Amino acid sequence: MPDVFRTKRPRLIGWNELTPDKLDYSYWKAFRDSIVEGGNLSVLLGPVSGDLVTIDIDRDELVEKLLAVNPLLRDTLCTKGNKGCQFWFRVRGPYWTKIRRIMNEEDKQIGEWRGGQKSTIWGQHPKSQDYRIIEYQFINRVPVLEINVEEIQLPADWYVAEPSARDWRGGGSSSCDDDNDSEEIS
């Protein structure tokens, strides 16, 4: 998915309805323009991508805490933007098909379950500046694993927030599940 350079903003209207049969001239032109500018590129998540999802951890110091209870995530694709990282995998079984906030015991957001929308994988992070460039990078460049959702655990003091219709990321780049469109994990 082609995004505007140094943003997570899609170049295409209707990007969230894109399917392989809709990859027309305007898509490929926007894709080319993104690459020529140096990025950014995102990947669609959820059912449209064959159930590709990510767990996005927002702070470097929390990555090992998640890996301690999910050692299998060490063997899947992992990318990094500004802080923390994203673990990419395909899900078997029911899952949340949108974005859900991951919270700590202090009710502070520390990450996201990304079961829909999109996630940036290449280019320059929005927090880049001319004197300090932050490039998206591959931490573990391996194929994505296929994982049963029941295998994923959160540390004891973390939880997945209730759905919210509010776009807490701003700019329309992602949205949380709303009460009418959530699919609960059993």
Secondary structure, 3 states (H helix, E strand, C coil): CEECCCCCCECCCCHHHCCHHHCCHHHHHHHHHHHHHCCCEEEECEHHHCCEEEEEECCHHHHHHHHHHCHHHHHCCEEECCCCEEEEEEEECCCCCCEEEEECCCCCEEEEEECCCEEEEECECCCCECCECCECEEEECCCCEEEEHHHCCCCCCCEECCCCCCCCCCCCCCCECCCCCCCCCC
